Amino acid sequence: MDPGNWAISIAGGSLYNYQLLSVILISNLMAIVLQSLTARLGIATGRDLAQACRDHYSKPVNFGLWILCELAIAACDLAEVIGSAIALNLLFGLPLLYGVLITSFDVILVLMLQNKGFRYIEAIVI
């Protein structure tokens, strides 16, 4: 569990006690169902969800799905950046703005080194 989720879990638990456990259970069950369905799609057809959508839907619908997927990816990335900034704040006392800037620089650096080979990325992680 990353520090952002940990901080949210502690705050939610202190406010709502066990009332949120049903939400956690339902969301985990939905994740299991969706992962099972996508695994079945991949095993049965050899295609991923994007390829199956491209084959079965029109271009405007595919464009709308693409926009929604990009928004979901951006929301997930934003949560990771904020979680990393909170981790740097908890570990080193850095202000959140500096944590976001450091995390953003780290992501850009890893993306730049991605073309040079995997060994450079491994060296940064180590």
N, C-alpha and C positions, 0 to 999 in steps of 0.2 A: 504494500500500500504506500503510495507516495505521500509526502508530507501535506500536500494540499487536501487530499482525501482524508488523511488522518485528522487534520484540523477541523474539517467540516464534520466528520463523524463525531468527534468529541463535542463540538458545539451543538450538533443536532441531538446527540444523546443526552446532554445536560438539560436541554430544553424540553424534549419530548419523551424521555425515558424509553420505554419499549413500544411506543405507539407507531414507530416507523418500521418496525420489523416486517410488517405485512408488505410494505412497499418494497423493501429489499428482497423479500422472498419472491414477489411477483416479477420484479425486474430481472432477477436471476433466472427464474423459470422461462421468461420470455427470451432471454439471451440463449438459453439452452435450446429452445425450440427453433430460433432463427439460425443458430449454428448448425443444428441438425438438418434443417431444410437446405441450407446452402451446401452442406457436405453431400447430401443426396443429389442435388442438382449437378454438382461437379462430378460425382461418381457415375451418375446415369448418363449424362450428356457429354462430359469432358469439357464443358464450357463453364465460364464463371457467370455471375449474375449480370454484369454489364453486357457481355456478349449475348446472353439470352434475351435481355431487354432490347438490344439493337435488332435482333432477329424478329421479335414479335410485336414491337410498337412502332408507331410512325415517328418521323423526324421531330415534329414539335413536342411530342411526349418525351422522346429521348433527350431532347434539349432541356426540358423542364426537370427531368430526373437528374441530368448532369448538374444543373444549377443547385438543386437540393443536396446532392452529394457533396459538391464543393463547399456549400455552407456548413454541412455536418462536419466535414474534415477541418474547416477553419475553426469551428467551435471546439472540437477535440484538441486541436493544436493550441488554441488559446488556453484551455484548461491545463495543458501540460506546461506551458510557459509560466502561467500563474503559480502552478504547483512548484515549479523549480525556483521561482522567486521567493515563495514562502519558505522553501527548504533552506535557501541561502540566508534568509532572514532568521530562521530558527537556529541554524548552525553557527553563523558568523555575525549576526546582528546587522547585516547589510540592509539598507532601505529597499523597499520593494521595487522602486524605479531602477536602482542599480542592478538588482537581481534580474529584472526583465531585460535590461540591456545586455548583461553578461550572457544570459540564456540565448538571446537573439543572436549575439555574435557567435556563440558556440554552434548554433544551428547553421548559420551561414558558413562557418569554417568547415563543418563536417560536409555540407553540400558541395563546397568547392573542392574538397579533397576526395570526394566520391569518384571523380573521374580519374584520379591518379592511382587507384588501386585500394584494396581493402586493408593492406598493411599500415597505411598512414592513419586510417581511422582507428585501427586497433591500437596504434601507438598513442593516439590522443586519449582513448578510453583508459588505457593503462596509466 
